[in-house]
Amino acid sequence: MEKKSEAIKFVDCKDYSPTFNKMEGFRSDCLYRAEDNGNCGYCKKEEWFRCIMDVAMMPIPLSQSTVGDFVICPYLYYLKNIRGIVVKDSQMSAAVKMGKLWDSVLQADMGDSTISLKQIIDDYEIPDINIAKVKALFRAYKALGITIETGGVLQAEFDNTIEIPGIYSDYSVAVKIKGFFDRKYDKYFVENKLSSRPDNYLDPFFIQSQVGAYFLSDDKLEYCIMEVARVPDLKSIGKFKDEAPEEHEERCYQDIISRPAFYFLGWDKDSRMYGKKYRRGEFDIDGIKKRFRAVDIMIHDLQAYDGWYKNDKACGAILPGIPCDMKSICRYGNMSETMYEVKKKRFSI
């Protein structure tokens, strides 16, 4: 006798509390479930993020960063995007903190009145010496008279559903993608970066995941500009060993002003602009589509069978020289409240 296929067994939740309002013919709704505009629901309980019983049935919009999490390690994706566990702002690396401050300084300078730089410095607990580096860079930015093209939309959000062809010509998969542009225009977009290794952003191979996903969101976009600045790296040693943050800021500022092209990649003194342009055709958009489709399918499959597995080959280096920041959770099976927190949810109880 032919053996029947095993039916899908959706993941159970110990906190499931039915309301007996039927959902999609699958099961009753839950007292703790909050809607998210037709996506996988949120959980109202503090210790959870997404509704784990929804994940196998309902879409979770993908971004270039969440797809990156999944490609590195499915369990990393699960922790960050289903359980909602993230490193606290104050526990982030120095590079991330300075990058956040630099991006916020630029957004505020371009007119975003909602940004509180003091709040960011307090929340991220940014050391004075690193604040001095960013201040020096911004002073030089203003002194050089760097200009930007008007008409761009700051932090323009996209939240699209794209149809991605499957194996058969008459079959496609609807995949939701989301993200934010630093600055978006009708035919192009701009991304700001602050990096100690800015040359990485001059290689389309290094940036293809992020830039390709943004091109995927809008067919009208023809090119992008990466505005990349270099982190000042003057050492506080020797006669500068005991210098105050204000002195370090001035020293960095003088160095930046003396060689702006070193700090602002692609600097053009005639146009007073910097950055590198990349055309849409430089990126494998079709390949990026396929990856979004494959990851979307695998997420639902892994949740349906509770099959989230760990890629222990990536624990020590999710990027060259950078270990996974979720490693201690995997190693010890618990979450340090000093290091981690659950992301804020997009609903109000």
C-alpha positions as CSV (number, residue, x, y, z in Angstrom):
1,M,0.0,0.0,0.0
2,E,1.3,3.4,-0.9
3,K,2.2,5.5,2.1
4,K,0.4,8.8,2.4
5,S,2.4,12.0,2.7
6,E,2.7,13.4,6.1
7,A,0.5,16.5,6.6
8,I,2.2,19.7,7.5
9,K,2.3,20.2,11.2
10,F,2.5,23.9,12.0
11,V,4.6,25.0,14.9
12,D,2.7,25.1,18.2
13,C,2.9,28.0,20.7
14,K,2.8,27.5,24.4
15,D,1.0,30.8,24.8
16,Y,-1.7,30.2,22.2
17,S,-5.1,31.4,23.5
18,P,-7.9,30.9,20.9
19,T,-10.6,33.5,20.4
20,F,-12.5,31.0,18.1
21,N,-12.6,33.5,15.3
22,K,-11.5,31.5,12.3
23,M,-8.4,32.6,10.3
24,E,-8.0,31.6,6.7
25,G,-9.6,28.2,7.5
26,F,-6.4,27.1,9.3
27,R,-7.0,27.7,12.9
28,S,-8.7,30.0,15.4
29,D,-7.2,33.5,16.0
30,C,-5.2,34.1,19.2
31,L,-5.9,36.5,21.9
32,Y,-2.3,37.7,21.8
33,R,-2.0,38.1,18.1
34,A,-1.9,41.6,16.6
35,E,-2.5,42.3,12.9
36,D,0.2,43.6,10.5
37,N,-1.5,44.7,7.3
38,G,-2.0,41.2,6.0
39,N,1.5,40.0,6.9
40,C,2.6,37.6,9.6
41,G,1.1,38.9,12.9
42,Y,2.9,40.2,15.9
43,C,2.6,38.8,19.4
44,K,1.4,41.1,22.2
45,K,3.5,39.3,24.8
46,E,6.7,41.1,25.7
47,E,9.0,38.1,25.3
48,W,7.8,37.4,21.7
49,F,8.0,39.4,18.4
50,R,6.2,37.7,15.5
51,C,3.4,35.3,15.9
52,I,5.3,32.0,15.5
53,M,2.1,30.2,14.4
54,D,1.6,32.6,11.6
55,V,5.1,32.4,10.0
56,A,4.4,29.3,7.9
57,M,1.2,30.7,6.5
58,M,1.5,34.5,6.3
59,P,4.2,36.6,4.5
60,I,7.0,38.5,6.3
61,P,8.3,41.3,4.1
62,L,11.9,40.7,3.2
63,S,14.6,43.4,3.1
64,Q,18.2,43.1,1.9
65,S,19.4,42.8,5.5
66,T,16.9,40.1,6.5
67,V,17.7,38.1,3.4
68,G,21.4,38.6,4.3
69,D,20.6,37.2,7.8
70,F,19.0,34.1,6.3
71,V,21.8,33.5,3.8
72,I,24.4,33.7,6.6
73,C,22.4,31.4,9.0
74,P,18.7,30.5,9.1
75,Y,18.8,30.5,12.9
76,L,20.2,34.0,12.9
77,Y,17.2,35.0,10.8
78,Y,14.9,33.3,13.2
79,L,16.4,35.0,16.3
80,K,16.4,38.5,14.8
81,N,13.3,38.5,12.6
82,I,10.8,36.1,14.2
83,R,11.9,36.2,17.9
84,G,12.9,39.9,17.3
85,I,16.1,39.7,19.4
86,V,18.5,42.5,18.6
87,V,21.7,43.9,20.2
88,K,20.9,46.9,22.3
89,D,22.0,50.2,20.8
90,S,24.5,50.8,23.6
91,Q,26.1,47.4,22.9
92,M,26.7,48.0,19.2
93,S,30.2,48.2,17.8
94,A,32.0,51.5,17.5
95,A,31.7,51.4,13.7
96,V,27.9,51.0,13.9
97,K,27.5,53.8,16.4
98,M,29.6,56.2,14.4
99,G,27.7,55.2,11.2
100,K,24.4,55.8,12.9
101,L,25.5,59.3,14.1
102,W,26.9,60.2,10.7
103,D,23.8,59.2,8.9
104,S,21.6,61.1,11.4
105,V,23.8,64.3,11.2
106,L,23.4,64.3,7.4
107,Q,19.6,63.6,7.6
108,A,19.2,66.4,10.1
109,D,21.3,68.8,8.0
110,M,19.1,68.0,5.0
111,G,16.0,69.0,6.9
112,D,14.7,66.1,9.0
113,S,13.5,67.9,12.1
114,T,12.5,64.7,13.9
115,I,16.1,63.7,14.6
116,S,17.6,64.3,18.0
117,L,21.3,63.9,17.8
118,K,21.6,64.2,21.6
119,Q,19.1,61.3,22.0
120,I,21.1,59.2,19.6
121,I,24.3,59.9,21.4
122,D,22.7,59.0,24.7
123,D,20.9,55.9,23.5
124,Y,24.0,54.5,21.7
125,E,26.3,55.7,24.5
126,I,28.8,57.0,21.9
127,P,32.2,57.8,23.5
128,D,33.4,61.4,23.3
129,I,36.4,60.5,21.1
130,N,34.1,59.0,18.5
131,I,31.8,61.9,18.6
132,A,34.8,64.1,18.0
133,K,35.6,62.1,14.8
134,V,32.1,62.5,13.4
135,K,32.0,66.2,14.3
136,A,35.3,66.8,12.6
137,L,34.0,65.1,9.4
138,F,30.8,67.1,9.4
139,R,32.7,70.4,10.0
140,A,34.8,69.6,7.0
141,Y,31.7,68.6,5.0
142,K,30.3,72.1,5.7
143,A,33.6,73.9,5.2
144,L,34.1,72.3,1.8
145,G,30.7,73.5,0.7
146,I,29.5,70.0,-0.2
147,T,26.2,70.2,-2.0
148,I,23.4,67.8,-2.9
149,E,20.8,67.8,-5.7
150,T,17.5,69.1,-4.5
151,G,14.2,67.3,-4.9
152,G,15.1,64.1,-3.1
153,V,12.9,62.4,-0.5
154,L,14.7,61.6,2.7
155,Q,14.3,58.1,4.1
156,A,11.8,57.2,1.4
157,E,10.2,53.9,2.3
158,F,9.2,51.1,-0.1
159,D,7.0,48.2,0.8
160,N,6.2,46.4,-2.4
161,T,4.9,43.1,-3.6
162,I,6.8,41.8,-6.6
163,E,5.8,38.8,-8.8
164,I,8.8,36.6,-9.3
165,P,8.5,33.9,-12.0
166,G,8.8,30.3,-10.9
167,I,9.8,27.1,-12.7
168,Y,6.8,27.2,-15.0
169,S,5.9,30.1,-17.2
170,D,2.3,30.4,-15.9
171,Y,3.3,30.3,-12.2
172,S,4.9,33.1,-10.1
173,V,5.4,33.8,-6.4
174,A,4.4,37.1,-4.8
175,V,7.2,38.2,-2.5
176,K,7.0,41.3,-0.3
177,I,10.1,43.4,0.0
178,K,10.7,46.5,2.1
179,G,13.4,49.0,2.9
180,F,14.4,52.7,3.1
181,F,16.4,54.8,0.7
182,D,18.6,57.4,2.4
183,R,17.6,59.8,-0.4
184,K,15.4,59.0,-3.4
185,Y,14.9,60.9,-6.7
186,D,12.7,60.0,-9.7
187,K,15.4,58.1,-11.6
188,Y,18.1,57.4,-9.0
189,F,18.8,57.1,-5.3
190,V,21.6,57.9,-3.0
191,E,23.1,55.9,0.0
192,N,25.3,57.5,2.6
193,K,28.0,55.3,4.2
194,L,30.7,55.9,6.8
195,S,33.4,53.2,6.9
196,S,36.9,52.5,7.9
197,R,37.1,50.4,4.8
198,P,35.4,52.7,2.2
199,D,37.0,51.0,-0.8
200,N,34.6,48.1,-0.3
201,Y,31.9,50.4,-1.5
202,L,33.7,50.9,-4.8
203,D,33.2,47.3,-5.7
204,P,29.7,46.4,-7.2
205,F,30.2,42.8,-6.0
206,F,30.4,44.0,-2.4
207,I,27.2,46.1,-2.5
208,Q,25.1,44.0,-4.9
209,S,22.7,42.7,-2.3
210,Q,21.7,46.1,-0.9
211,V,21.8,48.1,-4.1
212,G,20.2,45.3,-6.2
213,A,17.3,45.0,-3.7
214,Y,16.7,48.8,-4.0
215,F,16.7,48.6,-7.8
216,L,14.2,45.7,-7.5
217,S,11.8,47.9,-5.7
218,D,11.3,50.4,-8.5
219,D,11.8,49.7,-12.3
220,K,12.2,53.5,-13.0
221,L,15.5,53.7,-11.1
222,E,18.4,53.9,-13.5
223,Y,21.4,54.4,-11.2
224,C,22.5,54.9,-7.7
225,I,25.2,57.1,-6.0
226,M,27.1,55.8,-3.1
227,E,28.3,58.7,-1.0
228,V,31.0,57.1,1.1
229,A,33.0,58.9,3.8
230,R,36.1,57.5,5.6
231,V,36.3,57.3,9.4
232,P,39.1,59.5,10.6
233,D,41.7,57.2,12.1
234,L,44.4,59.5,13.7
235,K,45.9,57.7,16.6
236,S,46.0,59.2,20.1
237,I,49.5,58.1,20.9
238,G,52.8,59.7,21.7
239,K,52.4,63.4,22.2
240,F,48.7,63.1,21.5
241,K,48.2,60.4,24.2
242,D,46.3,62.7,26.6
243,E,44.6,65.0,24.1
244,A,41.0,66.1,24.9
245,P,38.2,65.2,22.5
246,E,38.1,68.8,21.3
247,E,41.8,68.6,20.4
248,H,41.3,65.3,18.6
249,E,38.4,66.9,16.7
250,E,40.5,69.8,15.6
251,R,43.4,67.5,14.5
252,C,41.0,65.3,12.5
253,Y,39.4,68.3,10.9
254,Q,42.7,69.8,9.7
255,D,43.7,66.4,8.2
256,I,40.3,66.1,6.4
257,I,40.5,69.6,5.0
258,S,44.0,69.0,3.7
259,R,43.0,65.9,1.7
260,P,39.2,65.9,1.1
261,A,39.4,63.2,-1.6
262,F,40.8,60.8,0.8
263,Y,37.9,61.2,3.2
264,F,35.1,61.9,0.8
265,L,35.4,59.3,-2.0
266,G,34.9,60.6,-5.5
267,W,35.3,64.3,-4.3
268,D,35.0,66.8,-7.2
269,K,36.1,70.3,-6.2
270,D,34.3,71.9,-9.2
271,S,30.8,70.4,-8.5
272,R,31.4,70.3,-4.7
273,M,30.0,66.8,-4.7
274,Y,31.4,63.4,-3.9
275,G,30.3,59.8,-4.5
276,K,30.4,57.0,-7.0
277,K,27.7,56.3,-9.6
278,Y,26.6,52.7,-10.4
279,R,24.2,51.9,-13.3
280,R,21.4,49.5,-12.9
281,G,22.9,47.2,-15.5
282,E,26.0,46.6,-13.3
283,F,23.9,44.4,-11.0
284,D,22.3,41.0,-11.6
285,I,18.7,42.0,-10.9
286,D,17.3,38.7,-12.1
287,G,19.7,36.8,-9.8
288,I,18.6,38.9,-6.8
289,K,15.0,38.2,-7.6
290,K,15.6,34.5,-7.6
291,R,17.3,34.8,-4.2
292,F,14.4,36.7,-2.7
293,R,12.0,34.0,-4.0
294,A,14.1,31.1,-2.7
295,V,14.5,32.6,0.7
296,D,10.8,33.4,1.0
297,I,9.9,29.8,0.2
298,M,12.5,28.4,2.6
299,I,11.4,30.6,5.5
300,H,7.9,29.2,5.4
301,D,9.1,25.7,4.9
302,L,11.5,25.8,7.9
303,Q,8.8,27.3,10.2
304,A,6.2,24.8,9.1
305,Y,8.4,21.9,10.1
306,D,10.2,23.7,13.0
307,G,13.4,23.1,11.1
308,W,15.5,26.2,11.9
309,Y,19.1,25.1,11.8
310,K,22.3,26.8,12.8
311,N,25.2,27.4,10.3
312,D,28.1,27.0,12.8
313,K,30.5,27.7,9.9
314,A,29.5,31.4,10.1
315,C,29.7,31.9,13.8
316,G,33.2,33.3,13.8
317,A,32.9,35.5,10.7
318,I,29.6,36.8,9.3
319,L,31.8,39.3,7.6
320,P,35.7,39.2,7.4
321,G,36.9,39.4,11.0
322,I,33.5,40.1,12.5
323,P,31.9,37.3,14.6
324,C,28.1,36.8,14.8
325,D,26.6,39.0,17.5
326,M,24.1,36.3,18.4
327,K,26.8,33.7,19.1
328,S,26.4,33.8,22.9
329,I,22.6,33.1,22.6
330,C,23.4,30.0,20.5
331,R,26.2,28.9,22.8
332,Y,24.4,29.3,26.1
333,G,20.7,29.0,25.2
334,N,19.7,32.2,26.9
335,M,19.5,36.0,26.2
336,S,21.5,38.4,28.3
337,E,19.3,41.4,29.1
338,T,22.4,43.6,29.3
339,M,23.3,42.8,25.8
340,Y,20.0,42.1,24.0
341,E,16.4,43.2,23.8
342,V,13.3,42.4,21.8
343,K,12.5,44.8,19.0
344,K,9.7,47.3,19.4
345,K,6.5,46.1,17.5
346,R,4.6,48.2,15.0
347,F,1.3,48.2,16.8
348,S,-0.3,49.7,20.0
349,I,-2.1,47.5,22.4
